[in-house]
């Protein structure tokens, strides 16, 4: 460790540059991981956060809620099988706020019973009832507040905003929660059908004819465009981490090769490979840990000034995993050249430096 500190101090500029590049790479990894994960959650936050274990739709809908229409008779049959079965209905709406000529906004409207386990958890206001709605808090960015009136287009139907909830977004749009009766009033063409039925347990052994059950994770994959979007985001994350890790490994590998003459001199005066390897590992650890700490601090500071509407989601567990991977490849990059150094003759190594 003493040798590592002395060398880092002696080559201060090189150490700062190498550490700075490593910090920038780690910062890029953290930020892009957070942005891609945030985008992923933004497209399906309600499905990710609700407590349902099973979602039942019609077979011909292939799990797509917008194409599923479950009849009242099938709802009754499902509730006889499982008393906790919760029907819900989904539609897409456009609306203005307070005045008919206000800016047009879009949302997903979900109809469900306010006392069911699917009911939104309030962060502000009161539960919805006839003629009112609880909305996702992201609508605050558009100026929506408790007491405002949502005017649906093109019909002009009105809903009073009585509360806000967090993490209720689908298809990158906020969710508006209304009672199931209200939803049917606003969607007369549905003829009392619902989009799905949610269960807190696994599906019963046999379902009414024409219905199919999916786990919540399977239903998530059935959301329009979700699987394709997640595949693209996953490839971005994999390539990002792989390229950043490779660049860091190459940097430390080259740094080690550049010190062949120094290693030769140390071997000539009696230093063993254990000492040389320990010094190298210590340098890589010090530089990489310092770079990661700087990158985490920069990431945290940046997230504090990101626009409120920009989706960003990165847990400390994910940060630790990415940091561990970057640290590992940095160590591997530094150690790749140790075999060559161990086999090199000290006099030859000294000659390379002359």
C-alpha positions as CSV (number, residue, x, y, z in Angstrom):
1,X,0.0,0.0,0.0
2,X,2.9,2.4,0.8
3,X,4.4,1.7,-2.6
4,X,1.0,2.3,-4.3
5,X,0.6,5.7,-2.5
6,X,4.1,6.8,-3.4
7,X,3.6,6.0,-7.1
8,X,0.2,7.6,-7.3
9,X,1.7,10.7,-5.7
10,X,4.7,10.7,-7.9
11,X,2.5,10.4,-11.1
12,X,-0.2,12.7,-9.8
13,X,-1.3,14.1,-13.2
14,X,-1.6,10.6,-14.8
15,X,-3.4,9.3,-11.7
16,X,-5.9,12.3,-11.8
17,X,-6.5,11.9,-15.5
18,X,-7.0,8.1,-15.3
19,X,-9.3,8.5,-12.2
20,X,-11.2,11.3,-14.0
21,X,-11.8,9.2,-17.1
22,X,-12.9,6.3,-14.9
23,X,-15.3,8.6,-13.0
24,X,-16.8,9.9,-16.2
25,X,-17.4,6.4,-17.5
26,X,-19.0,5.3,-14.2
27,X,-21.1,8.4,-14.2
28,X,-22.3,7.7,-17.7
29,X,-23.2,4.1,-16.7
30,X,-25.1,5.2,-13.6
31,X,-27.1,8.0,-15.4
32,X,-28.0,5.9,-18.5
33,X,-29.0,2.9,-16.3
34,X,-31.2,5.2,-14.3
35,X,-32.8,6.8,-17.3
36,X,-33.5,3.5,-19.1
37,X,-34.9,2.0,-15.9
38,X,-37.0,5.1,-15.4
39,X,-38.3,4.9,-18.9
40,X,-39.1,1.2,-18.3
41,X,-41.1,2.0,-15.1
42,X,-42.8,4.9,-16.7
43,X,-44.4,2.7,-19.3
44,X,-45.9,0.2,-16.7
45,X,-45.7,1.7,-13.2
46,X,-49.3,0.8,-12.3
47,X,-48.9,-2.8,-13.4
48,X,-45.5,-3.1,-11.6
49,X,-46.8,-1.6,-8.3
50,X,-50.3,-3.1,-7.9
51,X,-50.7,-6.1,-5.6
52,X,-52.5,-8.4,-8.0
53,X,-51.0,-11.9,-8.5
54,X,-53.2,-12.9,-11.4
55,X,-54.9,-11.0,-14.2
56,X,-57.8,-12.6,-16.1
57,X,-58.8,-11.5,-19.6
58,X,-60.6,-13.0,-22.5
59,X,-58.7,-15.6,-24.5
60,X,-59.0,-13.8,-27.8
61,X,-57.4,-10.7,-26.3
62,X,-54.0,-12.5,-25.8
63,X,-53.6,-10.7,-22.5
64,X,-54.1,-7.2,-24.0
65,X,-56.5,-5.3,-21.7
66,X,-57.6,-3.0,-24.4
67,X,-59.0,-5.9,-26.4
68,X,-60.5,-7.8,-23.5
69,X,-64.3,-7.6,-22.8
70,X,-65.4,-9.8,-19.8
71,X,-69.2,-10.1,-19.5
72,X,-71.1,-9.5,-16.2
73,X,-72.0,-13.2,-16.1
74,X,-68.3,-14.2,-16.2
75,X,-67.5,-11.6,-13.5
76,X,-70.1,-13.2,-11.3
77,X,-68.8,-16.7,-12.0
78,X,-65.2,-15.6,-11.1
79,X,-66.3,-13.9,-7.9
80,X,-68.0,-17.1,-6.9
81,X,-64.7,-18.9,-7.4
82,X,-62.8,-16.2,-5.6
83,X,-64.6,-13.8,-3.4
84,X,-61.7,-11.4,-3.6
85,X,-61.8,-11.1,-7.4
86,X,-61.8,-7.4,-8.5
87,X,-63.1,-6.4,-11.9
88,X,-61.5,-3.3,-13.5
89,X,-61.9,-1.5,-16.9
90,X,-59.5,0.5,-19.0
91,X,-59.8,3.1,-21.7
92,X,-57.8,5.9,-23.1
93,X,-59.1,9.5,-22.7
94,X,-58.2,13.0,-23.8
95,X,-59.2,15.9,-21.5
96,X,-58.8,19.5,-20.6
97,X,-58.7,21.1,-17.1
98,X,-61.3,23.5,-15.8
99,X,-62.2,25.0,-19.3
100,X,-63.2,23.3,-22.5
101,X,-60.5,25.2,-24.5
102,X,-57.6,24.4,-22.2
103,X,-54.6,22.4,-23.4
104,X,-55.5,18.9,-24.3
105,X,-53.9,16.1,-22.2
106,X,-54.0,12.4,-22.5
107,X,-54.4,9.7,-19.9
108,X,-55.4,6.1,-19.2
109,X,-58.7,5.9,-17.3
110,X,-59.1,2.9,-15.0
111,X,-62.5,2.1,-13.5
112,X,-62.5,0.0,-10.2
113,X,-64.1,-0.1,-6.8
114,X,-62.5,2.3,-4.3
115,X,-62.6,-0.2,-1.5
116,X,-60.9,-3.0,-3.5
117,X,-57.3,-4.1,-3.1
118,X,-56.5,-2.4,-6.5
119,X,-57.7,1.0,-5.2
120,X,-54.9,3.7,-5.5
121,X,-53.0,4.7,-2.3
122,X,-53.7,8.3,-1.7
123,X,-50.8,10.8,-1.2
124,X,-53.2,13.7,-1.1
125,X,-57.0,14.3,-1.0
126,X,-59.8,11.7,-0.6
127,X,-61.1,8.6,-2.3
128,X,-63.0,8.9,-5.6
129,X,-66.8,8.5,-5.7
130,X,-69.5,9.3,-8.3
131,X,-68.4,12.2,-10.5
132,X,-64.9,12.4,-9.1
133,X,-61.4,11.0,-9.8
134,X,-58.1,10.3,-8.2
135,X,-55.2,11.0,-10.6
136,X,-51.5,10.3,-10.8
137,X,-49.3,13.0,-9.2
138,X,-47.4,13.5,-12.5
139,X,-50.4,15.6,-13.6
140,X,-49.3,18.2,-11.1
141,X,-46.7,19.2,-13.6
142,X,-49.5,20.2,-16.0
143,X,-51.0,22.4,-13.3
144,X,-53.7,20.0,-12.1
145,X,-54.6,20.3,-8.4
146,X,-57.2,19.0,-6.0
147,X,-60.6,20.6,-6.7
148,X,-59.9,21.1,-10.5
149,X,-62.4,19.8,-13.0
150,X,-61.4,17.4,-15.7
151,X,-63.4,17.9,-18.9
152,X,-63.4,14.8,-21.1
153,X,-63.2,15.3,-24.9
154,X,-65.1,15.3,-27.1
155,X,-68.2,14.7,-25.0
156,X,-67.6,17.3,-22.3
157,X,-68.2,15.0,-19.4
158,X,-66.8,16.4,-16.1
159,X,-64.9,14.8,-13.3
160,X,-63.7,16.6,-10.1
161,X,-60.2,15.8,-9.0
162,X,-60.4,14.8,-5.3
163,X,-57.0,13.2,-4.8
164,X,-53.5,12.2,-6.0
165,X,-51.6,9.0,-6.0
166,X,-48.0,8.0,-6.8
167,X,-46.6,5.5,-9.4
168,X,-49.8,5.2,-11.5
169,X,-48.8,5.4,-15.1
170,X,-49.4,3.1,-18.1
171,X,-48.1,3.4,-21.7
172,X,-46.2,6.5,-20.6
173,X,-49.4,8.3,-19.6
174,X,-50.9,9.2,-16.2
175,X,-53.7,7.1,-14.9
176,X,-57.1,8.6,-13.9
177,X,-59.0,6.4,-11.4
178,X,-62.8,6.5,-11.3
179,X,-65.4,4.1,-9.8
180,X,-66.4,1.2,-12.0
181,X,-69.9,2.6,-12.3
182,X,-68.6,5.9,-13.4
183,X,-66.4,4.3,-16.0
184,X,-69.4,2.4,-17.4
185,X,-71.4,5.7,-17.5
186,X,-68.6,7.3,-19.5
187,X,-68.2,4.3,-21.8
188,X,-71.7,3.1,-22.7
189,X,-70.4,1.1,-25.7
190,X,-68.7,-1.3,-23.2
191,X,-72.2,-2.7,-22.2
192,X,-71.2,-3.4,-18.6
193,X,-68.2,-5.5,-19.6
194,X,-64.7,-5.0,-18.0
195,X,-61.2,-5.3,-19.3
196,X,-59.9,-7.6,-16.7
197,X,-60.4,-9.3,-13.3
198,X,-57.6,-9.2,-10.7
199,X,-56.9,-11.8,-8.1
200,X,-54.5,-11.7,-5.2
201,X,-54.0,-15.4,-5.5
202,X,-53.2,-17.8,-8.3
203,X,-56.0,-18.4,-10.8
204,X,-58.6,-21.2,-9.9
205,X,-58.1,-24.5,-11.6
206,X,-60.8,-24.0,-14.2
207,X,-62.1,-20.7,-15.6
208,X,-65.3,-19.9,-17.4
209,X,-65.1,-20.7,-21.1
210,X,-63.4,-18.0,-23.2
211,X,-61.3,-16.6,-20.3
212,X,-57.5,-17.0,-19.7
213,X,-55.3,-16.2,-16.7
214,X,-51.9,-14.6,-16.6
215,X,-49.6,-13.8,-13.7
216,X,-48.9,-10.1,-13.2
217,X,-45.5,-10.5,-14.8
218,X,-47.0,-12.2,-17.8
219,X,-49.7,-9.5,-18.1
220,X,-46.9,-6.9,-18.0
221,X,-45.3,-8.5,-21.1
222,X,-48.6,-8.3,-22.8
223,X,-48.9,-4.5,-22.6
224,X,-48.8,-3.0,-26.1
225,X,-45.2,-2.4,-27.0
226,X,-43.8,-3.2,-23.6
227,X,-41.8,-6.3,-24.5
228,X,-40.3,-4.6,-27.5
229,X,-39.4,-1.5,-25.6
230,X,-37.8,-3.5,-22.8
231,X,-35.8,-5.5,-25.2
232,X,-34.3,-2.3,-26.7
233,X,-33.6,-0.8,-23.3
234,X,-32.0,-4.0,-22.1
235,X,-29.6,-4.1,-25.1
236,X,-28.7,-0.4,-24.4
237,X,-27.8,-1.3,-20.8
238,X,-25.8,-4.4,-21.7
239,X,-23.8,-2.6,-24.4
240,X,-23.3,0.4,-22.2
241,X,-21.9,-1.6,-19.3
242,X,-19.8,-3.9,-21.5
243,X,-18.2,-1.0,-23.5
244,X,-17.5,1.0,-20.3
245,X,-16.1,-2.0,-18.6
246,X,-13.8,-2.8,-21.6
247,X,-12.5,0.7,-21.8
248,X,-11.7,0.8,-18.1
249,X,-10.0,-2.6,-18.4
250,X,-7.9,-1.4,-21.3
251,X,-6.8,1.7,-19.5
252,X,-5.5,-0.2,-16.5
253,X,-3.9,-2.8,-18.7
254,X,-2.0,-0.1,-20.6
255,X,-1.1,1.6,-17.4
256,X,0.5,-1.7,-16.1
257,X,2.4,-2.3,-19.3
258,X,3.8,1.2,-19.2
259,X,5.5,0.4,-15.9
260,X,7.4,-2.7,-17.2
261,X,10.7,-1.0,-16.6
262,X,9.7,0.0,-13.1
263,X,8.7,-3.6,-12.3
264,X,12.0,-4.8,-13.7
265,X,13.9,-2.4,-11.4
266,X,11.9,-3.5,-8.4
267,X,12.5,-7.1,-9.2
268,X,16.2,-6.5,-9.7
269,X,16.5,-5.0,-6.2
270,X,14.7,-8.0,-4.6
271,X,11.0,-7.2,-4.8
272,X,8.8,-10.3,-5.2
273,X,5.8,-10.8,-7.3
274,X,3.6,-10.7,-4.3
275,X,4.8,-7.2,-3.5
276,X,4.4,-6.0,-7.1
277,X,0.9,-7.6,-7.5
278,X,-0.2,-6.1,-4.1
279,X,1.0,-2.6,-5.2
280,X,-0.8,-2.9,-8.5
281,X,-4.0,-4.1,-7.0
282,X,-3.8,-1.3,-4.4
283,X,-3.4,1.3,-7.1
284,X,-6.3,0.0,-9.1
285,X,-8.5,-0.2,-6.1
286,X,-7.6,3.3,-4.9
287,X,-8.2,4.9,-8.3
288,X,-11.4,3.0,-9.1
289,X,-13.0,3.4,-5.7
290,X,-12.2,7.1,-5.8
291,X,-13.7,7.3,-9.3
292,X,-16.8,5.4,-8.3
293,X,-17.3,7.6,-5.2
294,X,-17.0,10.7,-7.4
295,X,-19.4,9.3,-10.0
296,X,-22.0,8.4,-7.4
297,X,-21.8,11.9,-5.9
298,X,-22.1,13.5,-9.3
299,X,-25.1,11.2,-10.2
300,X,-26.9,12.1,-6.9
301,X,-26.3,15.8,-7.5
302,X,-27.5,15.5,-11.1
303,X,-30.7,13.7,-10.1
304,X,-31.6,16.6,-7.8
305,X,-31.7,19.0,-10.8
306,X,-33.3,16.8,-13.4
307,X,-36.6,18.1,-14.7
308,X,-39.6,16.7,-12.8
309,X,-41.0,15.0,-15.8
310,X,-37.9,13.1,-16.7
311,X,-38.2,9.4,-15.7
312,X,-35.2,8.3,-13.6
313,X,-35.2,5.2,-11.4
314,X,-32.0,3.7,-10.0
315,X,-31.8,1.9,-6.6
316,X,-28.8,1.7,-4.5
317,X,-28.7,-2.0,-5.1
318,X,-28.3,-1.4,-8.8
319,X,-25.6,1.2,-8.2
320,X,-23.7,-1.3,-6.0
321,X,-24.0,-4.0,-8.7
322,X,-22.8,-1.8,-11.5
323,X,-20.0,-0.5,-9.3
324,X,-18.9,-4.0,-8.4
325,X,-18.8,-5.0,-12.1
326,X,-16.7,-1.9,-13.0
327,X,-14.3,-2.5,-10.1
328,X,-13.9,-6.2,-11.1
329,X,-13.1,-5.4,-14.7
330,X,-10.7,-2.7,-13.7
331,X,-8.8,-5.2,-11.5
332,X,-8.8,-7.7,-14.3
333,X,-7.4,-5.1,-16.7
334,X,-4.6,-4.3,-14.3
335,X,-3.8,-7.9,-13.6
336,X,-3.8,-9.1,-17.3
337,X,-0.2,-8.1,-17.7
338,X,1.1,-9.6,-14.5
339,X,2.0,-12.9,-16.1
340,X,4.2,-11.2,-18.7
341,X,5.9,-9.1,-16.0
342,X,6.4,-12.2,-13.8
343,X,8.1,-14.1,-16.6
344,X,10.2,-11.1,-17.8
345,X,13.9,-11.0,-17.0
346,X,14.7,-7.9,-14.8
347,X,17.6,-7.0,-17.1
348,X,15.4,-7.1,-20.2
349,X,12.7,-5.0,-18.5
350,X,15.4,-2.5,-17.5
351,X,16.5,-2.5,-21.2
352,X,13.0,-1.7,-22.4
353,X,13.0,1.4,-20.3
354,X,16.4,2.6,-21.6
